[in-house]
């Protein structure tokens, strides 16, 4: 039985085709095509990350998250499993997607409009920085999980391999801007650089930000230092 082949992301194919066409025409590559890797901008919808202990509390002893869809970063996935989030004054979001694999902290990431609907006052934070954040209740098929803290609105950020950081002349912790084209074009400032040799170049913005600029799969985007 042959192994399943992974289909390259559309941005990777376009990047390779662009380079090949310019080379065949004998033309100088534009700045965008000189980058070592294509820029991918993905929308981070509301979701949660769970520890293994929390997963077992919600779904049962020994439970393993099942892969619904692989995400752009290798080894990360949207799980088939969802939970119900119960916020202040018993306001509820059903089918909150879990992202895997399990982590060492429990964290819920919402957009600003989600927080308003739930009655939350959530801070803008870098993922993982959950000190002094509000909590919530999560409900799964096997029970409840009371989170005393861990609900945030994630800062927009860009995951960068060191090769990409060198190309853009930035380092982890720096801020960049993301220019989005199209009829609802906008420039997002304060895009935090997260540098790691294990990642691929990818910007994450939330649903509020994506809706504001009508982001689509073919929308032109570029990073500006």
Z-matrix of the N, CA and C atoms (Angstrom, degrees):
N
C 1 1.464
C 2 1.525 1 109.07
N 3 1.310 2 118.10 1 123.67
C 4 1.459 3 121.80 2 -175.22
C 5 1.517 4 110.89 3 -77.17
N 6 1.348 5 115.28 4 149.39
C 7 1.464 6 120.86 5 179.50
C 8 1.518 7 110.09 6 -72.40
N 9 1.329 8 115.65 7 148.73
C 10 1.463 9 120.92 8 178.27
C 11 1.516 10 110.05 9 -72.70
N 12 1.328 11 116.90 10 130.10
C 13 1.450 12 121.21 11 179.45
C 14 1.519 13 110.56 12 -85.13
N 15 1.318 14 115.30 13 137.01
C 16 1.452 15 120.63 14 177.54
C 17 1.524 16 109.63 15 -84.57
N 18 1.323 17 116.96 16 124.53
C 19 1.461 18 121.64 17 179.71
C 20 1.519 19 108.84 18 -80.66
N 21 1.336 20 118.54 19 126.70
C 22 1.470 21 120.26 20 179.98
C 23 1.525 22 111.32 21 -60.30
N 24 1.315 23 115.90 22 149.85
C 25 1.464 24 121.46 23 176.88
C 26 1.520 25 109.66 24 -62.54
N 27 1.317 26 114.96 25 146.99
C 28 1.466 27 121.06 26 -179.17
C 29 1.524 28 112.47 27 -51.67
N 30 1.340 29 117.41 28 -40.71
C 31 1.461 30 121.21 29 -177.91
C 32 1.523 31 111.59 30 -64.09
N 33 1.325 32 116.55 31 -35.41
C 34 1.466 33 120.46 32 179.06
C 35 1.517 34 110.24 33 -66.80
N 36 1.334 35 116.51 34 -44.38
C 37 1.468 36 120.48 35 179.27
C 38 1.528 37 110.67 36 -62.82
N 39 1.331 38 116.85 37 -45.15
C 40 1.469 39 120.42 38 179.21
C 41 1.519 40 111.18 39 -61.52
N 42 1.321 41 116.88 40 -39.88
C 43 1.464 42 121.69 41 179.98
C 44 1.529 43 110.52 42 -62.47
N 45 1.335 44 116.42 43 -43.97
C 46 1.457 45 121.13 44 -179.76
C 47 1.524 46 111.52 45 -67.89
N 48 1.335 47 116.45 46 -40.61
C 49 1.469 48 120.36 47 179.00
C 50 1.519 49 110.53 48 -65.31
N 51 1.334 50 116.85 49 -42.66
C 52 1.460 51 121.04 50 179.43
C 53 1.534 52 111.02 51 -59.12
N 54 1.316 53 116.46 52 -44.78
C 55 1.454 54 120.66 53 179.77
C 56 1.525 55 111.25 54 -64.14
N 57 1.353 56 115.93 55 -41.14
C 58 1.463 57 120.43 56 -178.76
C 59 1.528 58 111.42 57 -66.59
N 60 1.341 59 117.07 58 -40.58
C 61 1.467 60 120.98 59 -178.66
C 62 1.522 61 110.86 60 -65.27
N 63 1.334 62 116.88 61 -46.69
C 64 1.464 63 119.65 62 179.76
C 65 1.527 64 111.29 63 -63.34
N 66 1.316 65 116.17 64 -37.01
C 67 1.467 66 119.89 65 179.18
C 68 1.524 67 110.17 66 -66.62
N 69 1.332 68 117.18 67 -42.26
C 70 1.459 69 121.43 68 -179.26
C 71 1.529 70 111.27 69 -66.10
N 72 1.331 71 116.49 70 -35.78
C 73 1.463 72 120.90 71 179.42
C 74 1.525 73 112.43 72 -80.46
N 75 1.322 74 116.21 73 -8.28
C 76 1.456 75 120.17 74 -179.83
C 77 1.505 76 113.43 75 71.27
N 78 1.336 77 116.23 76 25.50
C 79 1.458 78 120.82 77 -179.07
C 80 1.523 79 110.57 78 -102.61
N 81 1.330 80 115.28 79 152.88
C 82 1.453 81 120.35 80 178.02
C 83 1.529 82 109.44 81 -68.90
N 84 1.299 83 115.90 82 138.30
C 85 1.451 84 120.15 83 179.97
C 86 1.525 85 111.07 84 -70.14
N 87 1.341 86 118.19 85 137.23
C 88 1.466 87 119.87 86 173.45
C 89 1.516 88 109.61 87 -67.13
N 90 1.322 89 116.38 88 162.51
C 91 1.464 90 121.40 89 -175.94
C 92 1.523 91 111.87 90 -53.78
N 93 1.321 92 116.73 91 -40.29
C 94 1.457 93 120.91 92 -177.48
C 95 1.528 94 111.46 93 -61.66
N 96 1.336 95 116.12 94 -37.07
C 97 1.456 96 120.38 95 -177.46
C 98 1.519 97 112.63 96 -79.59
N 99 1.332 98 117.30 97 -13.76
C 100 1.455 99 121.10 98 178.47
C 101 1.529 100 112.36 99 -78.27
N 102 1.315 101 116.41 100 -16.50
C 103 1.460 102 120.65 101 -179.03
C 104 1.525 103 110.55 102 -60.71
N 105 1.335 104 117.65 103 143.32
C 106 1.466 105 119.66 104 -179.35
C 107 1.518 106 113.28 105 -64.35
N 108 1.341 107 116.77 106 -27.18
C 109 1.461 108 121.16 107 -178.30
C 110 1.525 109 110.08 108 -140.48
N 111 1.327 110 117.01 109 151.57
C 112 1.470 111 119.88 110 179.64
C 113 1.517 112 111.18 111 -72.06
N 114 1.332 113 115.76 112 150.50
C 115 1.453 114 120.98 113 176.15
C 116 1.526 115 109.61 114 -84.96
N 117 1.305 116 115.88 115 124.69
C 118 1.465 117 122.30 116 176.20
C 119 1.527 118 108.10 117 -114.94
N 120 1.332 119 116.59 118 128.13
C 121 1.467 120 121.82 119 177.01
C 122 1.522 121 107.74 120 -114.48
N 123 1.311 122 116.22 121 116.10
C 124 1.458 123 120.89 122 -178.20
C 125 1.524 124 111.50 123 -116.83
N 126 1.331 125 114.57 124 151.07
C 127 1.463 126 121.73 125 -179.35
C 128 1.522 127 108.86 126 -93.11
N 129 1.309 128 115.39 127 124.86
C 130 1.458 129 121.16 128 179.22
C 131 1.528 130 108.85 129 -97.47
N 132 1.330 131 116.22 130 98.35
C 133 1.459 132 120.69 131 177.90
C 134 1.528 133 109.71 132 -75.04
N 135 1.323 134 116.45 133 165.56
C 136 1.463 135 120.14 134 -179.36
C 137 1.535 136 110.32 135 -55.13
N 138 1.317 137 115.50 136 140.47
C 139 1.456 138 120.79 137 -176.49
C 140 1.520 139 109.52 138 -165.31
N 141 1.333 140 115.71 139 176.85
C 142 1.458 141 119.71 140 175.52
C 143 1.518 142 110.44 141 -138.16
N 144 1.329 143 115.20 142 155.63
C 145 1.455 144 124.15 143 172.68
C 146 1.519 145 107.01 144 -115.73
N 147 1.324 146 117.17 145 138.96
C 148 1.456 147 121.37 146 -176.45
C 149 1.528 148 111.38 147 -127.98
N 150 1.317 149 115.64 148 149.98
C 151 1.450 150 120.55 149 169.71
C 152 1.527 151 108.61 150 -77.06
N 153 1.327 152 115.69 151 167.04
C 154 1.464 153 118.52 152 177.16
C 155 1.530 154 110.56 153 -63.46
N 156 1.324 155 116.52 154 -39.05
C 157 1.466 156 120.29 155 179.67
C 158 1.522 157 111.17 156 -62.69
N 159 1.330 158 116.66 157 -41.66
C 160 1.466 159 120.21 158 179.13
C 161 1.523 160 110.81 159 -66.92
N 162 1.333 161 116.50 160 -39.05
C 163 1.461 162 120.42 161 178.61
C 164 1.522 163 110.77 162 -60.11
N 165 1.320 164 116.16 163 -43.68
C 166 1.463 165 119.77 164 179.74
C 167 1.526 166 111.34 165 -68.60
N 168 1.320 167 116.32 166 -34.46
C 169 1.469 168 119.13 167 178.34
C 170 1.528 169 111.04 168 -65.64
N 171 1.322 170 116.57 169 -35.97
C 172 1.465 171 120.76 170 -177.59
C 173 1.525 172 113.34 171 -85.53
N 174 1.343 173 116.73 172 -30.50
C 175 1.474 174 119.66 173 -172.38
C 176 1.524 175 114.47 174 -120.71
N 177 1.315 176 116.99 175 -9.65
C 178 1.457 177 119.19 176 177.03
C 179 1.518 178 112.43 177 118.59
N 180 1.337 179 117.56 178 154.48
C 181 1.464 180 122.58 179 -177.95
C 182 1.532 181 112.00 180 -57.49
N 183 1.334 182 116.15 181 133.09
C 184 1.460 183 121.82 182 177.26
C 185 1.516 184 115.01 183 76.13
N 186 1.334 185 117.35 184 6.00
C 187 1.468 186 119.86 185 -175.82
C 188 1.528 187 111.46 186 -67.22
N 189 1.323 188 116.14 187 138.21
C 190 1.458 189 123.13 188 177.70
C 191 1.528 190 109.48 189 -115.83
N 192 1.325 191 116.77 190 132.84
C 193 1.466 192 120.59 191 177.53
C 194 1.526 193 110.45 192 -63.82
N 195 1.334 194 116.19 193 140.26
C 196 1.457 195 122.62 194 179.95
C 197 1.534 196 110.07 195 -101.73
N 198 1.315 197 116.30 196 141.19
C 199 1.466 198 120.83 197 -176.74
C 200 1.522 199 110.65 198 -79.23
N 201 1.324 200 115.66 199 122.66
C 202 1.463 201 121.40 200 172.04
C 203 1.523 202 109.99 201 -92.57
N 204 1.343 203 115.67 202 -45.45
C 205 1.462 204 121.03 203 -177.21
C 206 1.523 205 109.06 204 -154.94
N 207 1.331 206 116.04 205 131.93
C 208 1.457 207 119.88 206 174.82
C 209 1.524 208 109.91 207 -71.24
N 210 1.324 209 116.68 208 140.55
C 211 1.452 210 121.86 209 176.02
C 212 1.525 211 109.78 210 -91.51
N 213 1.332 212 116.60 211 174.50
C 214 1.464 213 120.82 212 -174.33
C 215 1.517 214 112.32 213 -64.53
N 216 1.339 215 116.86 214 -39.54
C 217 1.455 216 119.73 215 178.12
C 218 1.530 217 109.87 216 -75.98
N 219 1.315 218 116.31 217 131.84
C 220 1.459 219 121.85 218 -176.31
C 221 1.533 220 111.15 219 -57.56
N 222 1.332 221 115.24 220 133.98
C 223 1.452 222 120.91 221 176.55
C 224 1.512 223 114.88 222 87.13
N 225 1.316 224 117.75 223 -6.43
C 226 1.463 225 121.50 224 -179.77
C 227 1.528 226 109.65 225 -104.96
N 228 1.314 227 116.45 226 147.02
C 229 1.463 228 119.46 227 -175.43
C 230 1.518 229 111.97 228 -152.95
N 231 1.338 230 114.66 229 155.25
C 232 1.459 231 121.47 230 167.74
C 233 1.520 232 106.53 231 -86.30
N 234 1.313 233 116.52 232 126.55
C 235 1.461 234 120.97 233 -177.06
C 236 1.525 235 111.22 234 -83.11
N 237 1.313 236 115.71 235 157.57
C 238 1.458 237 120.28 236 174.31
C 239 1.527 238 110.51 237 -67.50
N 240 1.315 239 115.70 238 -27.09
C 241 1.456 240 120.81 239 -174.06
C 242 1.532 241 112.09 240 -78.40
N 243 1.309 242 115.34 241 144.06
C 244 1.468 243 122.74 242 173.50
C 245 1.522 244 108.55 243 -131.38
N 246 1.325 245 115.10 244 163.67
C 247 1.462 246 120.88 245 176.09
C 248 1.522 247 108.36 246 -130.78
N 249 1.315 248 115.09 247 167.49
C 250 1.462 249 121.48 248 173.96
C 251 1.524 250 108.24 249 -102.05
N 252 1.322 251 116.23 250 128.37
C 253 1.463 252 121.69 251 178.32
C 254 1.519 253 108.71 252 -98.62
N 255 1.323 254 116.29 253 128.97
C 256 1.451 255 122.17 254 177.04
C 257 1.519 256 107.45 255 -112.97
N 258 1.330 257 116.01 256 116.42
C 259 1.453 258 121.37 257 -176.07
C 260 1.512 259 112.45 258 -101.83
N 261 1.333 260 116.12 259 -162.68
C 262 1.470 261 120.54 260 178.79
C 263 1.530 262 111.45 261 -57.73
N 264 1.313 263 114.05 262 145.83
C 265 1.476 264 121.41 263 178.36
C 266 1.530 265 111.44 264 56.00
N 267 1.346 266 115.61 265 30.07
C 268 1.477 267 123.55 266 174.04
C 269 1.523 268 113.71 267 62.49
N 270 1.324 269 117.29 268 22.54
C 271 1.459 270 119.66 269 174.20
C 272 1.530 271 109.11 270 -74.95
N 273 1.346 272 116.22 271 144.11
C 274 1.463 273 120.44 272 -166.16
C 275 1.526 274 112.21 273 -127.06
N 276 1.344 275 115.62 274 143.22
C 277 1.463 276 122.80 275 164.39
C 278 1.526 277 106.81 276 -118.74
N 279 1.320 278 116.75 277 119.75
C 280 1.459 279 121.56 278 177.93
C 281 1.529 280 109.83 279 -89.34
N 282 1.317 281 115.39 280 157.65
C 283 1.469 282 122.17 281 173.94
C 284 1.530 283 112.99 282 57.32
N 285 1.324 284 116.15 283 45.54
C 286 1.464 285 120.64 284 173.91
C 287 1.522 286 107.74 285 -75.95
N 288 1.324 287 115.48 286 118.44
C 289 1.463 288 121.42 287 -173.71
C 290 1.528 289 111.58 288 -70.33
N 291 1.322 290 116.47 289 139.08
C 292 1.461 291 122.41 290 173.31
C 293 1.522 292 108.18 291 -95.10
N 294 1.332 293 116.45 292 135.41
C 295 1.455 294 121.21 293 173.73
C 296 1.523 295 109.21 294 -105.15
N 297 1.318 296 115.83 295 136.33
C 298 1.456 297 120.50 296 -178.90
C 299 1.515 298 111.21 297 -113.69
N 300 1.311 299 116.51 298 170.13
C 301 1.469 300 127.26 299 4.75
C 302 1.528 301 111.86 300 -79.06
N 303 1.333 302 115.36 301 178.60
C 304 1.461 303 119.90 302 179.78
C 305 1.528 304 110.46 303 -60.60
N 306 1.322 305 115.70 304 149.86
C 307 1.460 306 122.11 305 179.97
C 308 1.525 307 110.45 306 -116.60
N 309 1.325 308 115.58 307 -177.30
C 310 1.458 309 119.29 308 -179.42
C 311 1.519 310 112.77 309 -94.53
N 312 1.342 311 117.63 310 0.83
C 313 1.463 312 121.97 311 173.90
C 314 1.523 313 109.00 312 -138.63
N 315 1.332 314 115.65 313 157.88
C 316 1.457 315 121.45 314 172.08
C 317 1.525 316 108.40 315 -95.16
N 318 1.319 317 116.45 316 130.95
C 319 1.470 318 120.59 317 -176.93
C 320 1.520 319 110.16 318 -148.08
N 321 1.320 320 116.28 319 137.05
C 322 1.465 321 122.95 320 174.80
C 323 1.518 322 107.71 321 -114.24
N 324 1.334 323 116.58 322 131.88
C 325 1.464 324 121.70 323 179.47
C 326 1.525 325 109.08 324 -116.66
N 327 1.328 326 115.32 325 121.91
C 328 1.454 327 122.16 326 -177.79
C 329 1.523 328 110.04 327 -123.62
N 330 1.329 329 116.32 328 157.69
C 331 1.465 330 121.43 329 168.63
C 332 1.523 331 108.43 330 -84.38
N 333 1.321 332 115.13 331 166.05
C 334 1.464 333 119.91 332 -177.11
C 335 1.529 334 111.31 333 -60.97
N 336 1.343 335 117.19 334 -41.96
C 337 1.469 336 119.56 335 -179.80
C 338 1.528 337 111.24 336 -65.59
N 339 1.344 338 117.49 337 -32.37
C 340 1.468 339 120.26 338 174.33
C 341 1.516 340 110.40 339 -61.16
N 342 1.339 341 115.18 340 -45.04
C 343 1.462 342 119.37 341 -176.25
C 344 1.531 343 110.97 342 -64.81
N 345 1.333 344 116.74 343 -36.94
C 346 1.469 345 120.18 344 177.99
C 347 1.527 346 110.18 345 -64.35
N 348 1.333 347 116.00 346 -44.95
C 349 1.460 348 120.02 347 -178.95
C 350 1.524 349 111.90 348 -62.59
N 351 1.337 350 116.17 349 -32.85
C 352 1.458 351 120.41 350 -177.69
C 353 1.523 352 112.92 351 -87.91
N 354 1.323 353 116.89 352 -14.78
C 355 1.454 354 119.96 353 -177.24
C 356 1.510 355 113.87 354 86.86
N 357 1.356 356 116.19 355 19.01
C 358 1.458 357 121.56 356 178.90
C 359 1.518 358 111.22 357 -86.08
N 360 1.317 359 115.71 358 153.06
C 361 1.460 360 122.92 359 165.08
C 362 1.525 361 105.07 360 -117.99
N 363 1.340 362 116.77 361 90.94
C 364 1.464 363 119.53 362 -172.20
C 365 1.527 364 110.88 363 -104.66
N 366 1.325 365 116.99 364 145.16
C 367 1.464 366 120.50 365 179.90
C 368 1.524 367 111.82 366 -84.94
N 369 1.332 368 114.60 367 157.88
C 370 1.457 369 121.30 368 172.69
C 371 1.514 370 107.13 369 -85.54
N 372 1.333 371 117.04 370 118.93
C 373 1.456 372 120.61 371 -172.87
C 374 1.532 373 111.74 372 -139.31
N 375 1.329 374 114.76 373 153.74
C 376 1.450 375 121.15 374 167.17
C 377 1.520 376 107.59 375 -70.55
N 378 1.327 377 116.64 376 137.01
C 379 1.458 378 120.36 377 179.26
C 380 1.524 379 110.46 378 -53.08
N 381 1.325 380 115.67 379 131.96
C 382 1.454 381 121.44 380 -178.46
C 383 1.508 382 113.30 381 101.33
N 384 1.328 383 117.40 382 -20.43
C 385 1.461 384 121.75 383 178.86
C 386 1.529 385 108.38 384 -93.33
N 387 1.308 386 116.38 385 88.39
C 388 1.470 387 120.57 386 -172.80
C 389 1.528 388 112.77 387 -114.12
N 390 1.322 389 117.76 388 9.97
C 391 1.462 390 119.99 389 177.86
C 392 1.528 391 110.44 390 -65.59
N 393 1.306 392 115.66 391 135.87
C 394 1.472 393 122.32 392 178.53
C 395 1.527 394 112.32 393 60.05
N 396 1.318 395 116.65 394 39.53
C 397 1.466 396 122.13 395 175.19
C 398 1.524 397 108.46 396 -111.85
N 399 1.335 398 117.55 397 157.84
C 400 1.466 399 119.23 398 179.53
C 401 1.522 400 111.83 399 -70.68
N 402 1.311 401 115.21 400 161.50
C 403 1.453 402 121.23 401 176.94
C 404 1.513 403 111.63 402 -110.58
N 405 1.326 404 115.91 403 -172.91
C 406 1.461 405 121.33 404 179.62
C 407 1.525 406 108.03 405 -163.82
N 408 1.298 407 115.71 406 179.55
C 409 1.456 408 122.09 407 174.59
C 410 1.525 409 108.22 408 -113.26
N 411 1.337 410 116.55 409 133.20
C 412 1.460 411 121.96 410 173.95
C 413 1.523 412 108.62 411 -111.94
N 414 1.319 413 116.10 412 137.75
C 415 1.455 414 121.13 413 -179.22
C 416 1.522 415 110.09 414 -121.04
N 417 1.328 416 116.30 415 127.12
C 418 1.454 417 122.54 416 176.67
C 419 1.512 418 110.37 417 -121.37
N 420 1.328 419 117.59 418 -178.52
C 421 1.464 420 120.42 419 -177.68
C 422 1.523 421 113.86 420 -68.33
N 423 1.350 422 117.06 421 -17.05
C 424 1.456 423 119.48 422 -177.29
C 425 1.527 424 113.23 423 -108.61
N 426 1.353 425 117.97 424 -5.20
C 427 1.451 426 118.96 425 -179.82
C 428 1.506 427 113.38 426 157.33
N 429 1.330 428 115.17 427 -165.84
C 430 1.456 429 123.07 428 -176.04
C 431 1.524 430 110.23 429 -112.94
N 432 1.320 431 114.82 430 153.80
C 433 1.455 432 121.74 431 172.07
C 434 1.516 433 107.28 432 -129.97
N 435 1.323 434 117.23 433 119.80
C 436 1.451 435 121.07 434 177.22
C 437 1.520 436 108.90 435 -95.62
N 438 1.326 437 116.41 436 113.51
C 439 1.457 438 122.07 437 176.97
C 440 1.521 439 108.47 438 -95.05
N 441 1.320 440 116.85 439 119.13
C 442 1.464 441 120.56 440 179.04
C 443 1.523 442 111.42 441 -76.80
N 444 1.328 443 117.07 442 -19.03
C 445 1.459 444 122.90 443 177.36
C 446 1.526 445 107.87 444 -160.67
N 447 1.351 446 117.13 445 171.82
C 448 1.462 447 119.35 446 176.39
C 449 1.509 448 116.29 447 120.76
N 450 1.341 449 118.31 448 4.58
C 451 1.464 450 120.91 449 178.50
C 452 1.533 451 108.63 450 -97.52
N 453 1.341 452 116.87 451 121.69
C 454 1.459 453 121.39 452 -176.04
C 455 1.518 454 110.98 453 -138.33
N 456 1.330 455 114.56 454 164.83
C 457 1.459 456 121.45 455 160.89
C 458 1.525 457 105.34 456 -103.67
N 459 1.332 458 117.48 457 119.02
C 460 1.457 459 121.11 458 -173.90
C 461 1.526 460 111.32 459 -73.72
N 462 1.335 461 115.34 460 135.90
C 463 1.459 462 120.54 461 174.97
C 464 1.528 463 109.32 462 -63.54
N 465 1.337 464 116.42 463 140.10
C 466 1.465 465 117.91 464 173.37
C 467 1.530 466 108.29 465 -64.69
N 468 1.325 467 114.95 466 142.39
C 469 1.452 468 118.79 467 -171.94
C 470 1.524 469 109.98 468 -154.97
N 471 1.328 470 114.96 469 166.45
C 472 1.462 471 120.81 470 176.62
C 473 1.519 472 108.19 471 -127.91
N 474 1.336 473 115.08 472 125.65
C 475 1.457 474 121.03 473 173.32
C 476 1.524 475 107.56 474 -81.69
N 477 1.331 476 116.73 475 131.05
C 478 1.470 477 120.56 476 -175.93
C 479 1.519 478 111.36 477 -135.49
N 480 1.320 479 114.94 478 132.53
C 481 1.460 480 121.79 479 166.53
C 482 1.529 481 107.08 480 -73.85
N 483 1.329 482 119.62 481 151.43
C 484 1.471 483 120.54 482 178.03
C 485 1.518 484 114.34 483 -53.75
N 486 1.344 485 118.60 484 -31.05
C 487 1.475 486 120.79 485 176.97
C 488 1.522 487 110.88 486 -63.96
N 489 1.337 488 116.44 487 -39.82
C 490 1.461 489 120.53 488 178.42
C 491 1.527 490 110.54 489 -70.17
N 492 1.325 491 116.59 490 -39.91
C 493 1.464 492 120.12 491 178.89
C 494 1.526 493 110.36 492 -61.45
N 495 1.336 494 116.52 493 -39.45
C 496 1.466 495 120.16 494 178.61
C 497 1.524 496 110.60 495 -66.24
N 498 1.331 497 117.27 496 -39.28
C 499 1.463 498 121.02 497 180.00
C 500 1.522 499 110.86 498 -63.81
N 501 1.328 500 116.53 499 -43.12
C 502 1.471 501 120.43 500 -178.96
C 503 1.534 502 112.44 501 -86.27
N 504 1.332 503 116.59 502 -3.26
C 505 1.462 504 122.63 503 178.91
C 506 1.527 505 111.68 504 59.59
N 507 1.338 506 115.03 505 49.50
C 508 1.462 507 121.26 506 177.60
C 509 1.526 508 108.56 507 -133.97
N 510 1.323 509 114.74 508 169.95
C 511 1.452 510 121.66 509 175.26
C 512 1.520 511 109.89 510 -134.29
N 513 1.318 512 116.33 511 163.76
C 514 1.447 513 120.48 512 177.39
C 515 1.513 514 111.79 513 -54.06
N 516 1.332 515 116.63 514 132.79
C 517 1.464 516 121.55 515 -177.33
C 518 1.511 517 113.32 516 99.11
N 519 1.345 518 117.38 517 -16.45
C 520 1.463 519 120.34 518 176.15
C 521 1.528 520 110.11 519 -73.26
N 522 1.325 521 115.81 520 165.65
C 523 1.463 522 121.55 521 174.77
C 524 1.519 523 110.10 522 -115.61
N 525 1.329 524 115.71 523 142.84
C 526 1.458 525 122.22 524 176.24
C 527 1.523 526 108.52 525 -126.29
N 528 1.333 527 115.64 526 178.15
C 529 1.468 528 121.23 527 173.17
C 530 1.520 529 108.62 528 -118.71
N 531 1.315 530 115.59 529 147.70
C 532 1.461 531 122.18 530 177.02
C 533 1.513 532 108.17 531 -114.11
N 534 1.331 533 116.79 532 116.20
C 535 1.457 534 121.44 533 177.41
C 536 1.522 535 108.77 534 -95.12
N 537 1.323 536 115.86 535 124.51
C 538 1.460 537 122.38 536 -179.78
C 539 1.517 538 108.32 537 -112.57
N 540 1.337 539 116.77 538 127.60
C 541 1.456 540 120.93 539 -178.80
C 542 1.518 541 112.57 540 -87.52
N 543 1.326 542 115.05 541 -165.08
C 544 1.459 543 120.51 542 178.35
C 545 1.513 544 112.95 543 93.30
N 546 1.341 545 117.15 544 177.29
C 547 1.470 546 121.80 545 -176.46
C 548 1.519 547 113.69 546 -64.34
N 549 1.321 548 117.22 547 -22.04
C 550 1.467 549 121.13 548 176.83
C 551 1.525 550 109.92 549 -111.26
N 552 1.331 551 116.06 550 31.89
C 553 1.451 552 121.60 551 -175.59
C 554 1.515 553 113.45 552 -55.02
N 555 1.323 554 115.37 553 145.48
C 556 1.459 555 121.51 554 -178.33
C 557 1.523 556 108.15 555 -156.57
N 558 1.322 557 116.45 556 160.12
C 559 1.462 558 121.38 557 174.27
C 560 1.521 559 108.84 558 -116.68
N 561 1.323 560 115.46 559 123.11
C 562 1.458 561 121.60 560 177.16
C 563 1.526 562 108.59 561 -95.94
N 564 1.319 563 116.68 562 121.58
C 565 1.465 564 121.48 563 174.98
C 566 1.532 565 109.92 564 -90.71
N 567 1.322 566 114.96 565 174.57
C 568 1.468 567 121.39 566 175.39
C 569 1.530 568 112.76 567 57.69
N 570 1.336 569 115.49 568 47.31
C 571 1.461 570 120.98 569 172.99
C 572 1.529 571 106.39 570 -90.77
N 573 1.307 572 117.05 571 109.54
C 574 1.459 573 122.40 572 -172.96
C 575 1.526 574 111.23 573 -74.56
N 576 1.317 575 116.73 574 132.64
C 577 1.465 576 122.38 575 177.76
C 578 1.521 577 109.17 576 -84.34
N 579 1.330 578 115.83 577 125.35
C 580 1.466 579 122.20 578 175.02
C 581 1.534 580 107.23 579 -118.35
N 582 1.319 581 115.92 580 102.35
C 583 1.470 582 121.97 581 -172.97
C 584 1.528 583 110.37 582 -93.97
N 585 1.347 584 114.81 583 133.16
C 586 1.464 585 119.55 584 -178.40
C 587 1.536 586 107.59 585 -161.10
N 588 1.328 587 118.27 586 130.59
C 589 1.469 588 119.96 587 179.93
C 590 1.522 589 113.99 588 -66.84
N 591 1.338 590 117.69 589 -11.51
C 592 1.462 591 120.75 590 -177.82
C 593 1.522 592 113.27 591 -94.65
N 594 1.363 593 118.32 592 2.75
C 595 1.462 594 119.52 593 -174.09
C 596 1.520 595 112.21 594 -114.28
N 597 1.334 596 114.35 595 166.81
C 598 1.461 597 122.76 596 173.51
C 599 1.524 598 108.83 597 -108.86
N 600 1.335 599 116.35 598 156.15
C 601 1.458 600 121.60 599 -176.79
C 602 1.529 601 110.28 600 -64.14
N 603 1.332 602 115.91 601 117.88
C 604 1.466 603 120.36 602 -176.67
C 605 1.517 604 110.10 603 -158.52
N 606 1.328 605 116.47 604 130.25
C 607 1.458 606 122.65 605 173.63
C 608 1.524 607 108.99 606 -97.58
N 609 1.320 608 116.33 607 138.53
C 610 1.458 609 122.07 608 174.01
C 611 1.523 610 109.51 609 -114.78
N 612 1.327 611 116.20 610 123.40
C 613 1.457 612 121.71 611 169.67
C 614 1.525 613 107.50 612 -124.81
N 615 1.338 614 117.60 613 158.34
C 616 1.455 615 118.70 614 -177.10
C 617 1.532 616 111.26 615 -89.66
N 618 1.314 617 116.23 616 178.70
C 619 1.472 618 120.72 617 -174.21
C 620 1.522 619 112.42 618 -65.66
N 621 1.329 620 117.84 619 -35.20
C 622 1.465 621 119.94 620 177.22
C 623 1.525 622 110.53 621 -61.06
N 624 1.323 623 116.18 622 -45.76
C 625 1.468 624 121.21 623 -178.67
C 626 1.526 625 110.83 624 -66.76
N 627 1.324 626 116.25 625 -41.31
C 628 1.464 627 120.24 626 -179.76
C 629 1.524 628 111.45 627 -66.41
N 630 1.321 629 117.17 628 -39.91
C 631 1.467 630 120.36 629 178.70
C 632 1.525 631 111.55 630 -66.84
N 633 1.337 632 116.32 631 -34.76
C 634 1.467 633 120.50 632 -178.34
C 635 1.525 634 111.79 633 -63.12
N 636 1.336 635 117.09 634 -31.81
C 637 1.471 636 120.00 635 -178.01
C 638 1.525 637 112.43 636 -109.55
N 639 1.341 638 116.80 637 7.20
C 640 1.466 639 121.40 638 178.83
C 641 1.526 640 110.79 639 53.91
N 642 1.335 641 116.00 640 48.07
C 643 1.458 642 121.33 641 -177.22
C 644 1.520 643 111.26 642 -65.78
N 645 1.334 644 116.29 643 128.92
C 646 1.447 645 122.82 644 176.54
C 647 1.513 646 110.60 645 -126.94
N 648 1.332 647 117.87 646 173.64
C 649 1.467 648 120.80 647 -177.91
C 650 1.528 649 113.69 648 -64.22
N 651 1.344 650 116.97 649 -22.26
C 652 1.470 651 119.93 650 -178.81
C 653 1.533 652 112.17 651 -110.20
N 654 1.328 653 117.88 652 13.40
C 655 1.461 654 120.84 653 179.32
C 656 1.531 655 109.99 654 -72.67
N 657 1.335 656 116.15 655 131.54
C 658 1.465 657 119.56 656 179.02
C 659 1.530 658 110.21 657 -70.39
N 660 1.336 659 116.15 658 130.03
C 661 1.455 660 121.49 659 177.20
C 662 1.531 661 109.21 660 -135.92
N 663 1.317 662 116.47 661 147.11
C 664 1.460 663 119.96 662 174.47
C 665 1.512 664 110.21 663 -147.83
N 666 1.336 665 114.40 664 147.55
C 667 1.456 666 121.67 665 176.97
C 668 1.520 667 109.69 666 -90.94
N 669 1.327 668 115.81 667 137.61
C 670 1.464 669 121.36 668 -179.01
C 671 1.524 670 107.74 669 -124.79
N 672 1.305 671 115.60 670 131.51
C 673 1.456 672 119.23 671 179.21
C 674 1.524 673 109.99 672 -79.05
